[in-house]
Amino acid sequence: MTDISEAPAAARRERRDNKDIASSPNFDLLAGVSLRVSVEVGSTSMTLAELLALSEGSVIELDRAATDLLDIYANGTLIAKGEIVSVDGRYGIQVAEVVAPDRGLGGLDRRK
């Protein structure tokens, strides 16, 4: 076989359906790669004048409700949604859902 399209469909499907990436023989190659993980609570748009008018105690209204799940990004790519938890007096994020695991990276949102 010289082309991936010639591989049997069942074999391709089996690789795609494998949920345990850690069992992949190539996982060790990627295991040490560092990723920047960030969490977005919400966002808003404002003019420069509004930004410069902010002072201590100012409140910025965000585009999401307090009960909405937060977006979790890895290197700017949306990977999951979660909620804030407290861990030994520090903030943490509990993953509530993994975003589009079956659609691959093409279906994920990317932050600019």
MOGINOR-V314289 format. One line per field, one symbol per residue. ss: DSSP state (A for helix, B for strand, O for the rest). phi: phi as a letter, one per 20 degrees, with the letter a starting at -180 (. if undefined). burial: # if it has 9 or more other ideal C-beta (glycine too) atoms within 8 Angstrom, else .. A space follows every 50 residues. Layout:
ss->???
phi->???
burial->???
//
This chain:
ss->OOOAAAOOAAAAAAAAAOOOAAAOOOAAAAOOOOOOBBBBOOOOOOOAAA AAOOOOOOOOOOOOOOOOOBBBBBOOBBBBBBBBBBBOOBBBBBBBBBOO OOOOAAAOOBOO
phi->.dcffefggfffffffefeeffeffefgfdgefecedccdfrbbdbffff ffefbgnfddfeebffeffeeddclndfdacbcfcdclmdfbcefebeel feemffeefcfe
burial->...........#.....#........#...........##.......... ...................#.###..######.#........#.#...#. .......#....
//
